[in-house]
Structures are given as structure tokens and as C-alpha cells.
Amino acid sequence: MQRRLIDYFIISLKGIAMGAADVVPGVSGGTIAFISGIYEELIESIDSLNFGFFKVWKSSGFKKAWFIINGNFLIALLFGIALSILSLAKVIKWLLANEPILLWSFFFGLVIASVLYIGKQIKTWNISVVVTILIATCLSYLITIAEPYASPESNIYLFFCGFIAIIAMILPGVSGAFILLILGAYQTAINTVDELIQSLVTTNFELFKAAFLKFLMLAIGAVIGLKTFSKVLKWMFKNYKNLTLAVLTGFMVGSLNKIWPWKKVLSTRINSHGEKVPFLEESISPFAFEGKHQLTLAIGLMVIGFLTILILEKLGSKTND
């Protein structure tokens, strides 16, 4: 496909939108790709990334190999995604520390709307779909209340989280940030990106080394997960679309407990900076919350989050039409 420079600029803008979506739990980069009309090209380009690239490079030259993997498209898109994630990480980190109730309220509204968005795509409702949703809901809820088996700052655990979270690049409706949230590694991932930027700006080598290692583990997990999941998920959607959507719907319903804005801390842990942070929490009524519950603002932000997904859905419908 012949493209002009302006075309790659537009692809980068779409990447920026995808990156912004993937930083926010409840909004999927895959959804943005679907809405903006590049979803199928993205999946095909991911599928073309394999060791065959080096064989073509050796036999026919780099230019031919680069063309086969749609390299210009991928670079333009990845540049936009990276720029967006790096820009937003600091903002999200500040909000997590200073306005957690309002931030989680917005995310809560996003996820509720995402549940409806995915559920509406289930074409045939029967007993197997209902049972699948109930089982997935229960499993997801149990994950949200379970004690983490590893610290979210553990390198091996970050590799695992990157491996699982990359599902958002493939499935419209599933957010990578949301998966990280369920696994308890969302704040660690946001902090890692922010610390990576800080270390480069301040030339702090020790901070860079620690942040880069965490970032590398997430990235390696994501790359391996991307190649592992892409073919499996395409096969599942092709052969068991309804049940796959049912699993996703139940998974998101059960996870609402994780992003409920009002929490009571049950136990704490010491993070890598020597700070005391929550380890286990339980959801409570806003009226039982110690401190300002900010209920009116919280409800307003839930509504805004909900409407955000509805607007994206409408845009997607127009694109498909």
C-alpha cells in the first residue's frame, strides 16, 4: 500500500489515541483501532512479524522484508502509542496520589459502559452463555479479593502482567490498563514509565537502571504475549465468538469490585521506595469512608466515563457503516 507522509502522520495520531486509551482502565486501544479503521491491518501486521523476516532480508534484502511486515505502518503507530503513554503517565500518577476517588470514579463509569458494549455484541443468548458469564464473573471477583502471590514490583510478576495485558492490543473492548489493574500492577506500571522519564531528564543512572529493568520485563512479556495470543484469540473469535464475549463480559463485571472508588485498607506493604502503600483493600460504602467521600463529583465523573464509551461506540458504528 502506497502512503504519503501525511498518511503516516495520521496513523501516528491514531496511535496517540490508542496509547491514551491503553493508559486508562476500561478503554481499549483495540477499540480505538477498530473505530479508526486500522484494526484488521494491525492484526495482519502483527501476524507477519516472525523469524521469516530475517530469511526474506537475507534472500531479497531489507526493503522487501520491511515491506512484508508493513514496517512503516507499525513504526508510525508505535511512535504515537509510545508518545501518548509517556505523556500521560505523569498525569495519572499525580491523580492516583492526590485524587484517587475521582480518578477511580471515572474509571468505574468507563468499565460499566464497556461491559454493556461487549455484552451487546453477544448475538445469541442461551444457557451456556449465561453460565459462562456467571463463572467468569465469580472468577474475576475472586481475583480482586485474593491476596497477591507476588509483589507487583517483582520483575517476574511484571513479565507475567505484560504477557497477559497485551490482550488489549488484539481485542476491541478489553483494556490493557484494566488487566494490569486486576493483576495489581497498574500503579507500578504507571510509576515505572514516569520514573523512566524522570531518570532521563535528571540523568539519574540508578533510577534509570531500576525503572528500565521493570519496563523491559513488561515489554518482553508483552511482545511474547502478543505473538502467543494473536492467533489463539483470532481462532476463538472465529469459532467461539459468543462464548469468548461472554467470558470477557463476566470478567469485567466481576472486576468492578477492584475499581470501586471507596476502599478500606486491610493491610499494607513497603514498596521499592520505602513507602508504606496498601496491599489488601475492601470496598466500602462512600458514607463509611474515612475522609471526604466526594460523592457528588464522583457520580458526575462516573457519568462522564460512561458517556465516553457510548460516544466511542457511536463513532465505531459510523465507521463500520
NUVO-708478 format. One record per residue: x, y, z of N, C-alpha, C, CB in turn. Coordinates in steps of 0.1 Angstrom, whole numbers, padded with zeros to 4 digits, always signed. Glycine has a CB too. Example, Ala and Ser with C-alpha at 12.3 -4.5 7.8 and 13.67 -1.06 7.14 Angstrom:
<rs>
+0132-0057+0078+0123-0045+0078+0132-0033+0078+0113-0045+0090;+0128-0022+0071+0137-0011+0071+0129+0000+0079+0141-0006+0057;
</rs>
This chain:
<rs>
+0008-0012+0000+0000+0000+0000+0009+0013+0000-0010+0000+0012;+0007+0021-0010+0015+0033-0011+0009+0044-0002+0015+0038-0026;+0017+0050+0007+0012+0060+0016+0021+0072+0015+0011+0055+0030;+0015+0084+0017+0022+0097+0018+0026+0099+0032+0014+0108+0012;+0035+0110+0034+0039+0113+0047+0028+0117+0056+0049+0125+0046;+0018+0124+0050+0006+0128+0058-0002+0116+0063-0003+0138+0049;-0002+0106+0055-0009+0093+0059-0003+0087+0072-0009+0083+0048;+0011+0087+0072+0018+0082+0084+0016+0091+0096+0033+0080+0081;+0015+0104+0093+0012+0113+0104-0002+0110+0110+0012+0128+0099;-0011+0107+0102-0025+0104+0107-0025+0091+0115-0035+0103+0095;-0017+0081+0110-0015+0068+0117-0009+0071+0131-0006+0058+0108;+0001+0080+0131+0007+0083+0144-0004+0089+0154+0019+0092+0143;-0012+0098+0148-0023+0104+0156-0033+0093+0162-0031+0114+0148;-0035+0083+0153-0044+0072+0158-0036+0064+0169-0047+0063+0146;-0023+0063+0167-0015+0056+0178-0016+0064+0191-0001+0055+0173;-0015+0077+0190-0017+0086+0202-0030+0083+0209-0015+0101+0199;-0041+0082+0201-0054+0079+0207-0054+0065+0213-0065+0080+0196;-0047+0055+0207-0047+0042+0212-0039+0041+0225-0040+0032+0202;-0027+0049+0225-0019+0049+0237-0027+0055+0249-0006+0057+0235;-0034+0066+0246-0042+0072+0257-0052+0062+0262-0049+0085+0251;-0059+0055+0253-0069+0045+0257-0063+0034+0266-0075+0039+0245;-0051+0030+0262-0045+0019+0269-0039+0023+0283-0033+0013+0261;-0038+0036+0286-0033+0040+0299-0045+0040+0308-0027+0054+0298;-0057+0041+0303-0070+0043+0311-0077+0029+0312-0079+0053+0305;-0078+0024+0324-0086+0011+0326-0100+0013+0321-0086+0007+0340;-0105+0004+0312-0119+0004+0307-0120+0009+0293-0127+0014+0316;-0110+0015+0288-0109+0019+0274-0099+0011+0267-0107+0035+0272;-0102+0005+0256-0092-0004+0249-0086+0003+0237-0099-0016+0245;-0073+0001+0236-0066+0005+0224-0071-0002+0212-0050+0003+0225;-0075-0015+0214-0081-0022+0203-0094-0016+0198-0084-0036+0207;-0102-0010+0207-0114-0004+0204-0111+0009+0195-0122+0001+0216;-0101+0016+0199-0097+0028+0191-0092+0024+0177-0086+0036+0198;-0085+0013+0176-0080+0008+0163-0092+0004+0155-0071-0004+0165;-0102-0002+0161-0114-0007+0154-0122+0005+0149-0123-0015+0163;-0123+0015+0157-0131+0027+0154-0124+0035+0142-0133+0036+0166;-0111+0036+0143-0103+0044+0134-0100+0037+0121-0090+0049+0140;-0105+0024+0120-0103+0017+0107-0090+0010+0104-0106+0026+0096;-0082+0008+0114-0069+0002+0112-0067-0012+0119-0057+0011+0117;-0078-0017+0125-0078-0029+0133-0073-0041+0125-0091-0032+0139;-0079-0043+0114-0075-0055+0106-0061-0054+0101-0085-0057+0094;-0057-0042+0097-0043-0040+0092-0033-0043+0104-0041-0026+0086;-0037-0038+0116-0028-0040+0127-0027-0055+0130-0034-0033+0139;-0038-0063+0130-0037-0077+0133-0029-0084+0122-0051-0083+0133;-0031-0081+0110-0023-0087+0099-0008-0084+0100-0029-0083+0085;-0005-0072+0104+0009-0068+0105+0015-0075+0117+0010-0052+0107;+0008-0077+0128+0013-0084+0139+0016-0099+0135+0003-0084+0151;+0007-0105+0128+0008-0118+0123+0021-0120+0114-0004-0123+0116;+0024-0110+0107+0035-0111+0098+0049-0110+0105+0034-0100+0087;+0049-0105+0117+0061-0104+0125+0066-0118+0130+0059-0094+0137;+0076-0123+0123+0081-0136+0127+0096-0137+0122+0072-0148+0122;+0102-0149+0125+0116-0150+0121+0117-0151+0105+0121-0163+0127;+0106-0153+0098+0107-0152+0084+0112-0139+0078+0093-0155+0078;+0110-0129+0087+0115-0115+0083+0130-0116+0080+0113-0105+0095;+0138-0123+0088+0152-0124+0086+0156-0132+0074+0159-0130+0098;+0148-0142+0071+0150-0151+0059+0148-0142+0046+0141-0163+0059;+0137-0134+0046+0135-0126+0034+0145-0115+0033+0121-0119+0035;+0150-0109+0045+0160-0099+0045+0173-0105+0038+0163-0095+0059;+0176-0118+0042+0188-0124+0037+0187-0127+0022+0191-0137+0045;+0176-0132+0018+0174-0136+0004+0170-0124-0006+0164-0147+0003;+0162-0115-0001+0157-0105-0010+0160-0090-0006+0142-0106-0011;+0167-0089+0006+0171-0075+0010+0161-0070+0021+0171-0066-0002;+0166-0060+0028+0159-0054+0039+0146-0047+0035+0168-0044+0047;+0146-0040+0023+0135-0033+0019+0123-0042+0016+0138-0025+0006;+0125-0054+0010+0115-0063+0008+0109-0069+0021+0120-0075-0001;+0118-0072+0030+0114-0077+0043+0106-0067+0051+0126-0082+0051;+0110-0055+0050+0103-0044+0057+0089-0042+0052+0111-0031+0056;+0088-0043+0038+0075-0041+0032+0066-0053+0036+0077-0042+0017;+0071-0065+0037+0062-0076+0041+0056-0075+0055+0070-0089+0040;+0064-0070+0064+0059-0068+0078+0051-0055+0080+0070-0069+0088;+0050-0047+0069+0043-0034+0069+0050-0025+0080+0028-0036+0073;+0063-0024+0079+0071-0018+0089+0068-0003+0091+0086-0019+0085;+0066+0005+0080+0063+0019+0081+0051+0021+0089+0062+0025+0067;+0041+0013+0087+0028+0014+0094+0030+0012+0109+0017+0004+0088;+0037+0001+0112+0040-0003+0126+0048+0008+0133+0047-0016+0127;+0058+0013+0127+0067+0023+0133+0059+0036+0136+0079+0026+0124;+0051+0040+0126+0043+0052+0128+0033+0050+0139+0035+0056+0115;+0026+0039+0140+0016+0036+0150+0023+0035+0164+0009+0023+0147;+0034+0027+0165+0041+0025+0178+0047+0038+0183+0052+0015+0176;+0051+0047+0174+0056+0060+0178+0045+0068+0185+0061+0068+0166;+0033+0068+0179+0022+0075+0185+0018+0069+0199+0010+0075+0176;+0017+0056+0199+0013+0049+0212+0023+0053+0223+0013+0034+0210;+0036+0052+0220+0047+0054+0230+0046+0069+0235+0061+0051+0224;+0045+0078+0225+0044+0092+0229+0033+0095+0238+0043+0101+0216;+0021+0089+0235+0009+0091+0244+0011+0085+0258-0003+0085+0237;+0016+0073+0259+0018+0067+0272+0028+0075+0280+0023+0052+0270;+0039+0079+0274+0049+0086+0282+0044+0100+0286+0062+0089+0273;+0035+0106+0278+0030+0119+0282+0019+0118+0293+0023+0126+0270;+0011+0108+0293+0000+0106+0303+0004+0100+0316-0011+0098+0297;+0015+0093+0316+0019+0086+0328+0020+0095+0340+0032+0078+0326;+0026+0106+0339+0029+0116+0350+0015+0121+0355+0038+0127+0346;+0006+0124+0346-0007+0129+0350-0015+0119+0358-0016+0133+0338;-0015+0106+0353-0022+0095+0360-0015+0093+0374-0022+0082+0352;-0002+0093+0374+0005+0091+0387+0001+0102+0397+0020+0091+0385;+0000+0114+0393-0004+0125+0402-0019+0123+0407-0003+0139+0395;-0027+0119+0398-0041+0117+0402-0043+0105+0411-0050+0115+0389;-0035+0095+0409-0036+0083+0418-0032+0087+0432-0027+0072+0413;-0022+0096+0433-0017+0100+0446-0026+0111+0453-0003+0106+0445;-0032+0120+0445-0039+0132+0450-0054+0131+0449-0034+0144+0444;-0059+0125+0439-0074+0124+0437-0078+0110+0433-0079+0134+0426;-0075+0100+0442-0079+0086+0438-0093+0084+0437-0073+0077+0449;-0102+0089+0445-0116+0087+0444-0122+0092+0431-0124+0094+0456;-0118+0104+0427-0123+0109+0415-0118+0102+0403-0119+0124+0413;-0105+0098+0403-0099+0090+0392-0106+0077+0390-0084+0088+0394;-0108+0069+0402-0114+0056+0401-0129+0057+0397-0112+0049+0414;-0135+0068+0401-0149+0070+0397-0151+0071+0382-0155+0083+0404;-0142+0079+0376-0142+0080+0361-0139+0066+0355-0131+0090+0357;-0130+0059+0360-0127+0045+0355-0139+0036+0357-0114+0040+0362;-0145+0037+0368-0157+0029+0371-0168+0031+0361-0163+0032+0386;-0171+0043+0357-0180+0046+0347-0176+0040+0333-0183+0061+0346;-0163+0041+0330-0158+0036+0318-0160+0021+0317-0143+0039+0317;-0158+0014+0328-0159-0001+0328-0173-0006+0327-0152-0007+0340;-0182+0001+0334-0196-0002+0333-0201-0001+0319-0205+0007+0342;-0198+0010+0312-0202+0011+0298-0195+0001+0289-0198+0025+0293;-0182-0003+0292-0175-0013+0285-0182-0027+0286-0161-0014+0289;-0188-0029+0298-0195-0042+0300-0207-0042+0290-0200-0043+0315;-0214-0031+0290-0226-0031+0281-0222-0032+0266-0234-0018+0283;-0210-0025+0263-0205-0025+0249-0202-0040+0245-0193-0016+0248;-0195-0047+0253-0191-0061+0249-0203-0070+0250-0180-0066+0259;-0212-0068+0260-0224-0077+0261-0233-0076+0250-0231-0073+0274;-0234-0064+0244-0243-0061+0232-0238-0069+0220-0244-0046+0229;-0225-0072+0220-0220-0080+0208-0223-0095+0208-0205-0077+0207;-0229-0099+0220-0233-0113+0220-0246-0115+0212-0235-0118+0235;-0245-0122+0201-0256-0123+0192-0267-0133+0197-0251-0127+0178;-0262-0144+0203-0272-0155+0207-0270-0157+0222-0269-0168+0199;-0282-0156+0229-0282-0158+0243-0288-0172+0246-0289-0147+0251;-0281-0180+0253-0286-0193+0257-0280-0196+0271-0282-0204+0247;-0283-0208+0276-0279-0212+0289-0263-0213+0291-0285-0226+0293;-0257-0217+0280-0242-0218+0281-0235-0204+0282-0236-0226+0268;-0241-0194+0275-0236-0181+0275-0238-0175+0290-0243-0172+0265;-0250-0177+0295-0253-0172+0309-0244-0178+0319-0268-0174+0312;-0242-0192+0318-0234-0199+0328-0219-0194+0326-0235-0214+0325;-0215-0192+0314-0201-0187+0312-0199-0173+0318-0198-0187+0297;-0209-0165+0316-0208-0151+0322-0207-0152+0338-0220-0142+0318;-0216-0161+0344-0216-0162+0358-0203-0168+0363-0228-0171+0362;-0197-0178+0357-0184-0184+0361-0173-0173+0360-0181-0196+0352;-0173-0166+0348-0162-0156+0346-0164-0145+0356-0163-0150+0332;-0176-0141+0360-0178-0130+0370-0173-0135+0383-0193-0127+0371;-0176-0147+0387-0171-0152+0400-0156-0153+0401-0178-0166+0403;-0150-0158+0390-0136-0160+0390-0129-0146+0391-0131-0167+0377;-0134-0136+0383-0129-0123+0383-0130-0116+0396-0135-0114+0372;-0141-0118+0403-0143-0112+0416-0134-0118+0426-0158-0114+0421;-0132-0131+0425-0123-0138+0435-0108-0133+0433-0123-0153+0433;-0105-0130+0420-0091-0124+0418-0090-0111+0425-0089-0123+0403;-0101-0103+0425-0100-0089+0430-0098-0089+0445-0112-0081+0426;-0103-0100+0452-0102-0101+0467-0091-0110+0472-0115-0105+0472;-0084-0117+0462-0073-0126+0466-0061-0118+0470-0070-0136+0455;-0053-0124+0479-0040-0118+0483-0030-0121+0472-0035-0124+0497;-0024-0110+0467-0014-0112+0456-0003-0122+0460-0008-0099+0452;+0000-0131+0450+0010-0141+0454+0024-0136+0452+0008-0154+0445;+0025-0124+0446+0039-0118+0444+0037-0103+0444+0045-0122+0431;+0048-0096+0448+0048-0081+0448+0046-0076+0434+0061-0076+0454;+0037-0066+0432+0036-0060+0418+0048-0054+0413+0024-0050+0418;+0059-0053+0421+0071-0047+0416+0081-0058+0413+0077-0038+0427;+0078-0071+0415+0086-0082+0412+0088-0083+0397+0081-0095+0417;+0101-0084+0392+0103-0085+0378+0096-0096+0371+0118-0086+0375;+0096-0108+0377+0090-0119+0371+0075-0117+0370+0092-0132+0379;+0069-0111+0380+0055-0108+0380+0051-0098+0370+0050-0103+0394;+0060-0088+0368+0058-0077+0358+0058-0084+0344+0068-0066+0359;+0067-0093+0342+0068-0101+0329+0054-0108+0326+0079-0111+0329;+0049-0114+0337+0036-0121+0336+0025-0111+0332+0033-0129+0349;+0025-0099+0339+0015-0089+0337+0015-0084+0323+0016-0078+0347;+0027-0081+0318+0029-0077+0304+0024-0087+0294+0043-0074+0301;+0027-0100+0297+0022-0111+0288+0007-0111+0287+0028-0124+0294;+0000-0109+0299-0015-0110+0299-0021-0097+0294-0019-0113+0313;-0015-0086+0297-0022-0073+0294-0022-0069+0280-0015-0062+0302;-0012-0075+0272-0011-0072+0258-0024-0077+0250+0001-0078+0252;-0032-0084+0256-0045-0088+0250-0053-0076+0245-0054-0096+0260;-0051-0065+0252-0058-0053+0248-0055-0048+0234-0056-0042+0258;-0043-0051+0229-0039-0047+0215-0046-0055+0205-0024-0049+0214;-0052-0066+0209-0058-0075+0199-0074-0075+0200-0054-0090+0202;-0079-0074+0212-0094-0074+0213-0100-0060+0215-0097-0083+0225;-0109-0056+0206-0117-0044+0209-0125-0046+0222-0126-0040+0197;-0125-0037+0231-0133-0038+0243-0126-0042+0255-0144-0047+0241;-0113-0046+0254-0106-0051+0266-0094-0041+0268-0101-0065+0265;-0092-0036+0279-0081-0026+0282-0069-0032+0288-0087-0015+0290;-0058-0029+0283-0045-0035+0289-0043-0029+0303-0033-0031+0280;-0046-0016+0305-0045-0010+0318-0055-0017+0328-0048+0005+0317;-0066-0021+0322-0076-0028+0331-0071-0041+0335-0090-0029+0323;-0064-0048+0327-0058-0061+0330-0048-0059+0341-0052-0068+0318;-0039-0049+0339-0029-0046+0349-0035-0042+0362-0020-0034+0344;-0046-0036+0362-0054-0032+0374-0058-0044+0382-0066-0023+0370;-0064-0053+0375-0069-0066+0381-0057-0073+0387-0076-0074+0371;-0046-0073+0380-0034-0081+0385-0027-0073+0396-0025-0084+0373;-0031-0061+0399-0025-0053+0410-0012-0046+0405-0022-0062+0421;-0009-0045+0392+0003-0039+0387+0001-0026+0380+0010-0049+0378;-0011-0020+0380-0014-0008+0373-0005+0004+0378-0028-0005+0373;-0006+0006+0391+0002+0017+0396+0017+0016+0394-0002+0019+0411;+0021+0003+0396+0036+0000+0394+0040+0004+0380+0039-0014+0397;+0031+0000+0370+0034+0002+0356+0035+0017+0353+0024-0004+0347;+0025+0025+0358+0025+0039+0357+0037+0046+0363+0012+0045+0363;+0040+0042+0375+0052+0047+0382+0065+0044+0374+0053+0041+0396;+0066+0032+0369+0077+0028+0361+0080+0037+0349+0076+0013+0356;+0069+0040+0342+0071+0049+0330+0075+0063+0334+0057+0049+0322;+0068+0068+0345+0071+0081+0350+0086+0082+0355+0062+0085+0361;+0090+0072+0362+0104+0071+0367+0114+0070+0356+0106+0060+0377;+0111+0064+0345+0119+0063+0334+0122+0076+0327+0113+0053+0323;+0111+0084+0326+0112+0098+0321+0120+0106+0330+0098+0104+0319;+0117+0106+0343+0124+0114+0353+0139+0111+0353+0119+0111+0367;+0143+0098+0352+0157+0094+0352+0164+0100+0340+0158+0079+0352;+0158+0101+0328+0164+0106+0316+0165+0121+0317+0156+0102+0304;+0155+0128+0323+0156+0142+0325+0166+0146+0335+0142+0148+0329;+0167+0139+0346+0176+0143+0357+0190+0136+0356+0170+0139+0370;+0191+0127+0345+0204+0119+0343+0207+0111+0356+0215+0128+0340;+0197+0105+0362+0199+0097+0374+0200+0083+0370+0186+0099+0384;+0213+0078+0369+0215+0065+0364+0209+0053+0372+0230+0063+0363;+0210+0055+0385+0204+0044+0394+0189+0043+0392+0208+0047+0409;+0182+0054+0391+0168+0054+0389+0165+0048+0376+0162+0068+0391;+0173+0052+0365+0171+0047+0352+0172+0032+0351+0181+0054+0342;+0183+0027+0358+0185+0012+0358+0174+0004+0364+0198+0009+0365;+0168+0009+0375+0157+0002+0382+0145+0003+0374+0155+0008+0396;+0142+0015+0368+0129+0017+0361+0130+0010+0347+0127+0032+0358;+0142+0010+0341+0143+0004+0328+0142-0012+0329+0157+0007+0322;+0147-0017+0339+0145-0032+0341+0131-0036+0343+0153-0037+0354;+0123-0028+0350+0109-0031+0352+0102-0029+0338+0103-0022+0363;+0105-0018+0332+0099-0016+0319+0102-0027+0309+0104-0002+0313;+0115-0031+0309+0119-0042+0300+0111-0055+0302+0134-0044+0301;+0109-0058+0315+0102-0070+0318+0087-0069+0313+0102-0073+0333;+0081-0058+0315+0068-0056+0310+0068-0057+0294+0062-0042+0314;+0078-0051+0288+0078-0051+0273+0081-0065+0268+0089-0041+0269;+0090-0072+0274+0093-0086+0269+0081-0095+0270+0105-0092+0276;+0074-0093+0282+0062-0101+0284+0051-0098+0274+0056-0099+0298;+0050-0085+0270+0040-0080+0261+0043-0086+0247+0040-0065+0260;+0056-0085+0243+0060-0090+0229+0057-0105+0228+0075-0087+0227;+0061-0113+0238+0058-0127+0237+0043-0130+0238+0065-0134+0249;+0036-0123+0247+0022-0124+0248+0014-0121+0235+0016-0116+0259;+0019-0110+0228+0013-0106+0216+0013-0117+0205+0020-0093+0210;+0025-0123+0203+0026-0134+0194+0019-0146+0198+0041-0137+0191;+0018-0149+0211+0011-0161+0216-0004-0159+0215+0015-0163+0231;-0009-0148+0219-0023-0146+0219-0030-0143+0206-0027-0134+0228;-0022-0136+0196-0029-0132+0184-0036-0143+0177-0019-0125+0175;-0029-0154+0174-0035-0165+0166-0046-0172+0175-0025-0175+0162;-0044-0174+0188-0054-0180+0196-0067-0173+0197-0048-0182+0210;-0065-0159+0199-0077-0151+0201-0085-0150+0187-0074-0137+0206;-0078-0149+0176-0084-0149+0163-0092-0162+0161-0074-0147+0152;-0086-0173+0165-0093-0186+0164-0105-0187+0173-0083-0197+0167;-0104-0182+0185-0115-0182+0194-0127-0173+0189-0111-0177+0208;-0123-0162+0184-0134-0153+0179-0140-0159+0167-0128-0139+0176;-0133-0166+0159-0138-0171+0146-0147-0183+0149-0127-0176+0137;-0143-0192+0159-0151-0204+0162-0160-0204+0174-0141-0215+0164;-0157-0195+0184-0165-0195+0196-0167-0180+0201-0158-0203+0208;-0172-0172+0191-0173-0158+0194-0182-0155+0206-0178-0151+0181;-0194-0161+0206-0203-0158+0217-0198-0161+0231-0216-0165+0214;-0191-0173+0232-0186-0177+0245-0174-0168+0249-0182-0192+0245;-0166-0164+0239-0155-0156+0242-0159-0142+0247-0146-0154+0229;-0170-0137+0240-0175-0124+0245-0182-0125+0259-0186-0119+0235;-0188-0137+0261-0194-0140+0275-0183-0140+0286-0201-0153+0274;-0172-0146+0283-0161-0146+0292-0156-0132+0295-0149-0155+0287;-0154-0124+0285-0150-0110+0286-0160-0102+0294-0147-0104+0273;-0173-0104+0291-0183-0097+0299-0183-0100+0313-0197-0100+0293;-0183-0113+0317-0182-0117+0331-0170-0112+0338-0183-0132+0332;-0159-0113+0331-0146-0109+0336-0146-0094+0341-0134-0111+0326;-0153-0086+0332-0153-0071+0335-0163-0068+0346-0157-0063+0323;-0175-0076+0347-0184-0074+0357-0178-0077+0371-0197-0083+0355;-0172-0089+0372-0166-0092+0385-0155-0083+0389-0160-0106+0384;-0148-0076+0380-0137-0068+0383-0141-0054+0388-0128-0066+0371;-0154-0051+0387-0159-0038+0392-0155-0035+0407-0174-0036+0390;-0154-0046+0414-0150-0045+0428-0136-0039+0430-0151-0059+0435;-0128-0042+0420-0114-0037+0421-0113-0022+0419-0105-0044+0410;-0122-0016+0411-0121-0002+0408-0132+0006+0415-0122+0001+0394;-0139+0000+0425-0148+0008+0433-0140+0019+0440-0156-0002+0443;-0145+0031+0439-0136+0042+0444-0133+0043+0459-0143+0055+0440;-0143+0037+0467-0141+0039+0482-0137+0026+0488-0155+0043+0488;-0125+0026+0494-0118+0014+0499-0114+0016+0514-0106+0011+0490;-0113+0005+0520-0108+0004+0534-0095-0004+0533-0118-0001+0545;-0084+0001+0538-0071-0006+0538-0071-0017+0549-0059+0003+0539;-0069-0029+0545-0068-0040+0554-0054-0043+0558-0074-0053+0548;-0044-0042+0549-0030-0044+0552-0022-0036+0542-0027-0059+0551;-0009-0033+0546+0000-0025+0538+0013-0033+0535+0003-0012+0545;+0020-0027+0526+0033-0033+0523+0043-0021+0521+0033-0042+0510;+0056-0024+0520+0066-0014+0518+0070-0015+0503+0078-0015+0528;+0069-0004+0496+0073-0005+0481+0088-0003+0480+0066+0005+0473;+0093-0003+0467+0107-0002+0465+0114+0012+0469+0110-0004+0450;+0105+0021+0472+0110+0035+0476+0109+0036+0491+0102+0046+0470;+0106+0025+0498+0105+0025+0513+0092+0031+0518+0117+0032+0518;+0082+0033+0509+0070+0039+0513+0059+0029+0517+0064+0048+0502;+0051+0032+0526+0040+0023+0530+0028+0025+0521+0036+0025+0545;+0024+0014+0514+0013+0015+0504+0003+0004+0507+0018+0014+0490;-0010+0006+0503-0020-0005+0505-0016-0018+0498-0033-0001+0500;-0019-0029+0505-0016-0043+0500-0029-0050+0497-0007-0051+0509;-0038-0050+0508-0051-0056+0507-0061-0045+0510-0053-0069+0516;-0072-0044+0502-0082-0034+0505-0096-0041+0503-0081-0022+0495;-0106-0035+0509-0120-0040+0507-0129-0028+0503-0126-0047+0519;-0139-0030+0494-0148-0020+0490-0158-0017+0501-0155-0024+0478;-0161-0004+0504-0170+0000+0514-0179+0011+0509-0162+0006+0527;-0190+0014+0516-0199+0024+0513-0192+0038+0513-0212+0024+0522;-0195+0047+0504-0189+0060+0505-0192+0067+0518-0194+0069+0493;-0203+0064+0524-0207+0070+0537-0199+0064+0549-0221+0069+0540;-0192+0053+0546-0184+0047+0557-0169+0050+0555-0186+0032+0557;-0167+0058+0544-0153+0061+0541-0148+0072+0551-0152+0067+0526;-0135+0070+0555-0129+0079+0565-0123+0090+0556-0118+0072+0573;-0128+0102+0558-0124+0114+0550-0135+0118+0541-0111+0110+0541;-0132+0127+0531-0142+0133+0522-0145+0122+0512-0136+0146+0515;-0158+0119+0511-0162+0109+0501-0164+0115+0487-0175+0102+0506;-0166+0128+0486-0167+0135+0473-0177+0128+0464-0153+0135+0466;-0189+0124+0470-0199+0116+0463-0204+0123+0450-0210+0113+0472;-0208+0136+0452-0214+0143+0440-0205+0143+0428-0218+0157+0444;-0192+0147+0431-0182+0148+0420-0179+0134+0414-0169+0154+0425;-0179+0124+0423-0176+0110+0419-0187+0105+0410-0175+0101+0431;-0200+0107+0413-0211+0103+0405-0210+0110+0391-0224+0106+0411;-0207+0123+0391-0206+0131+0379-0195+0125+0370-0203+0145+0382;-0184+0121+0376-0173+0116+0368-0176+0101+0363-0160+0115+0376;-0184+0094+0371-0188+0081+0366-0197+0083+0353-0196+0073+0377;-0206+0093+0354-0214+0095+0342-0206+0099+0330-0225+0106+0345;-0196+0108+0332-0187+0112+0321-0180+0100+0315-0177+0123+0326;-0175+0092+0324-0168+0079+0319-0177+0071+0311-0162+0072+0331;-0189+0069+0316-0199+0061+0309-0202+0066+0295-0212+0060+0317;-0204+0079+0295-0207+0086+0282-0196+0085+0272-0211+0100+0284;-0183+0085+0277-0172+0084+0269-0172+0072+0260-0159+0085+0277;-0175+0061+0266-0176+0048+0259-0188+0048+0249-0178+0036+0269;-0199+0054+0253-0210+0054+0244-0207+0063+0231-0223+0060+0251;-0200+0074+0233-0196+0082+0222-0186+0074+0213-0189+0095+0227;-0177+0067+0219-0167+0059+0211-0175+0048+0203-0157+0053+0220;-0185+0042+0210-0193+0032+0203-0200+0038+0191-0203+0026+0213;-0206+0050+0192-0213+0056+0181-0204+0059+0170-0220+0069+0186;-0192+0064+0173-0182+0067+0163-0178+0054+0155-0169+0073+0169;-0177+0043+0163-0174+0030+0157-0185+0025+0148-0171+0020+0168;-0197+0027+0152-0208+0023+0143-0208+0031+0130-0222+0025+0151;-0205+0044+0131-0205+0052+0119-0194+0047+0110-0203+0067+0122;-0182+0044+0116-0171+0039+0108-0174+0026+0100-0159+0037+0117;-0181+0017+0107-0185+0004+0101-0195+0006+0090-0191-0005+0112;-0204+0016+0092-0214+0019+0082-0208+0025+0069-0225+0029+0087;
</rs>
